[in-house]
Amino acid sequence: NAGVTQTPKFQVLKTGQSMTLQCAQDMNHEYMSWYRQDPGMGLRLIHYSVGAGITDQGEVPNGYNVSRSTTEDFPLRLLSAAPSQTSVYFCASRAGTTRNTGELFFGEGSRLTVL
Amino acid sequence: AQTVTQSQPEMSVQEAETVTLSCTYDTSESDYYLFWYKQPPSRQMILVIRQEAYKQQNATENRFSVNFQKAAKSFSLKISDSQLGDAAMYFCAYRTPARNQFYFGTGTSLTVIP
């Protein structure tokens, strides 16, 4: 019953450091995505993937990289962390890709602080 | 571009009373889906209710119901018999079948007063 699993749940970085947020889902969902949540701004899409080997940019992709080598995993990489990337990050997945009313299933979120 | 607007940053309700959270959206599409998500202090995002635009009947899930007004592009959430566990941030979201992006509003923080 794991659903969407994100690690780590909390992380503190210094400016310029790199790190990877891990995301794994065990529901065989084709679609996976990363959002960031900032106060007063709701959730904004960073990157998404509609299947293994396929990724695309969302609304706020700058400073982030993703890859999708398997159906289950969708890691988010911060190459050189900046204070503006301090946020709560959510990984979310859903079944199907387009014609589907399926809702997003979310991980528990990862709080990242960049000093 | 699609936008979702939640004009009430904060709302409060007495326990056992009814509260309505507002959501409007902007779209030129005729086929789309609407969602309400709840985010309690645990931070977990939980689906509350969803509505397909082609369905005229308003969706209902136990104490939660929506008032979907397609022409007005309005999708409000009504919570009846409010409980302390309903205290959370509520997000309205929109998606079209042709696109893979969900558009979220900025959220409404609901406080339930005992």
Boltz contact constraints between the chains, C-beta under 6 A:
constraints:
  - contact:
      token1: [A, 40]
      token2: [B, 106]
      max_distance: 6.0
  - contact:
      token1: [A, 42]
      token2: [B, 104]
      max_distance: 6.0
  - contact:
      token1: [A, 42]
      token2: [B, 105]
      max_distance: 6.0
  - contact:
      token1: [A, 42]
      token2: [B, 106]
      max_distance: 6.0
  - contact:
      token1: [A, 42]
      token2: [B, 107]
      max_distance: 6.0
  - contact:
      token1: [A, 43]
      token2: [B, 104]
      max_distance: 6.0
  - contact:
      token1: [A, 45]
      token2: [B, 101]
      max_distance: 6.0
  - contact:
      token1: [A, 48]
      token2: [B, 100]
      max_distance: 6.0
  - contact:
      token1: [A, 98]
      token2: [B, 97]
      max_distance: 6.0
  - contact:
      token1: [A, 99]
      token2: [B, 97]
      max_distance: 6.0
  - contact:
      token1: [A, 101]
      token2: [B, 33]
      max_distance: 6.0
  - contact:
      token1: [A, 101]
      token2: [B, 52]
      max_distance: 6.0
  - contact:
      token1: [A, 103]
      token2: [B, 35]
      max_distance: 6.0
  - contact:
      token1: [A, 103]
      token2: [B, 47]
      max_distance: 6.0
  - contact:
      token1: [A, 103]
      token2: [B, 50]
      max_distance: 6.0
  - contact:
      token1: [A, 106]
      token2: [B, 45]
      max_distance: 6.0
  - contact:
      token1: [A, 108]
      token2: [B, 44]
      max_distance: 6.0
  - contact:
      token1: [A, 109]
      token2: [B, 43]
      max_distance: 6.0
